[in-house]
Amino acid sequence: MKISVNTIVHAPINSVWKAYCTPEDIVQWNTASDDWHTTKSTVDLRPGGKFSSRMEAKDGSFGFDFEGTYTKVVEESLIEYDLGDRKAQVEFNDSPDGVSVRVSFDSEETHSIEQQRDGWQAILNRFKLHVESKSALAGA
């Protein structure tokens, strides 16, 4: 089953794109809750390039590598990637209201559809806050 989450980011598209694709930014926003964090991120943003984000519970009880391979990259527009046997894509659409960011991904069997949707939406919400606060600081 395909699951989608989305948000509108009030920042220039180049800032939105950069924050989504830069390891230094990813470690700041890539978490679904305050008791988790991303400790390391690598990005080789090109078809065939790999990415990895090390996600860990802050109490040290659990961690995992979220990793995959990029299959298509259209700058400031689209990222498609494989997560093993699952696929995902991120669409960036500039509009007068801001940049629409839509993440669609194949569900997995370990967690419920609601848990997956809620978790990915929480990460996307943190991404929005990160970009907007960074953009506000740059404009100040």
C-alpha positions in Angstrom: 0.0 0.0 0.0 1.2 3.5 -0.8 1.2 6.1 2.0 1.5 9.8 1.5 2.2 12.7 3.8 2.6 16.4 3.0 3.2 19.9 4.2 3.6 23.5 2.9 7.0 25.1 3.8 7.1 28.9 3.8 10.6 29.4 2.5 12.3 29.6 -0.9 12.4 26.4 -2.8 16.2 26.3 -2.9 16.3 26.5 0.9 13.7 23.7 1.2 15.6 21.5 -1.3 19.0 22.1 0.4 17.7 21.3 3.9 16.1 18.1 2.6 19.4 16.9 1.0 22.2 18.2 3.2 23.5 15.9 6.0 24.1 18.8 8.4 20.4 19.7 8.1 19.1 16.2 8.1 20.6 15.4 11.5 18.7 18.4 12.9 15.2 17.6 11.6 15.1 13.8 10.9 13.2 12.5 14.0 9.6 11.7 14.8 9.7 12.5 18.5 11.9 14.3 21.1 13.2 11.0 22.5 14.9 10.1 19.2 17.6 11.7 17.1 19.6 11.2 14.0 23.3 11.0 14.9 24.8 10.7 11.4 23.7 11.2 7.8 25.3 10.7 4.5 24.0 11.7 1.1 25.2 10.9 -2.4 22.4 12.7 -4.3 22.5 11.2 -7.8 20.8 8.2 -9.4 22.6 5.1 -8.1 23.9 7.1 -5.1 23.3 5.9 -1.6 22.0 7.7 1.5 21.9 6.7 5.2 20.7 8.2 8.4 21.5 6.7 11.7 18.4 7.0 13.9 18.7 6.3 17.7 16.7 6.5 20.8 18.3 9.1 23.0 18.4 6.7 25.9 20.5 4.3 23.8 18.0 1.5 24.0 17.5 1.1 20.2 18.9 2.4 16.9 18.7 1.6 13.2 20.1 2.8 9.8 17.5 4.3 7.5 19.2 3.8 4.1 18.5 3.4 0.5 19.5 4.1 -3.1 18.4 7.1 -5.2 16.8 6.1 -8.5 15.8 9.6 -9.9 16.8 13.1 -8.9 15.3 16.3 -10.5 16.8 19.3 -8.7 14.3 21.3 -6.7 11.5 19.0 -7.9 11.7 15.3 -7.3 13.7 12.6 -5.4 12.9 8.9 -5.9 14.6 6.1 -4.0 14.5 2.5 -3.2 14.4 1.2 0.4 15.3 -2.4 -0.4 12.1 -3.9 -1.9 10.1 -0.7 -1.2 10.0 2.6 -3.1 9.5 6.2 -2.0 9.4 9.6 -3.6 9.6 13.2 -2.5 7.9 15.9 -4.6 8.7 19.6 -4.2 6.3 22.0 -5.9 6.7 25.8 -5.6 3.6 27.9 -5.3 2.5 31.3 -4.1 1.6 29.7 -0.7 5.0 28.1 -0.2 6.7 24.9 -1.2 4.5 21.9 -1.1 6.5 18.8 0.0 4.8 15.5 -0.5 6.4 12.2 0.6 4.9 9.0 -0.8 6.2 5.5 0.2 5.3 1.9 0.1 4.2 0.6 3.5 6.0 -2.1 5.4 4.6 -4.9 7.4 6.0 -4.3 10.9 4.0 -1.3 11.9 0.3 -0.3 11.2 -0.5 2.1 8.4 -1.5 4.7 10.9 1.8 4.4 12.8 3.8 4.7 9.6 1.7 7.7 8.4 1.9 9.4 11.8 5.7 8.8 12.1 6.6 10.1 8.6 4.2 13.1 9.0 5.9 13.9 12.3 9.3 13.9 10.6 8.0 16.1 7.8 6.5 18.5 10.3 9.9 18.8 12.0 11.4 19.4 8.6 9.0 22.3 8.0 9.8 23.8 11.4 13.5 23.5 10.8 13.5 25.1 7.3 11.1 27.9 8.4 13.1 28.8 11.5 16.4 28.7 9.5 14.8 30.9 6.8 13.6 33.4 9.4 17.0 33.6 11.0 18.6 34.2 7.6 16.1 37.0 6.9 16.7 38.6 10.3 
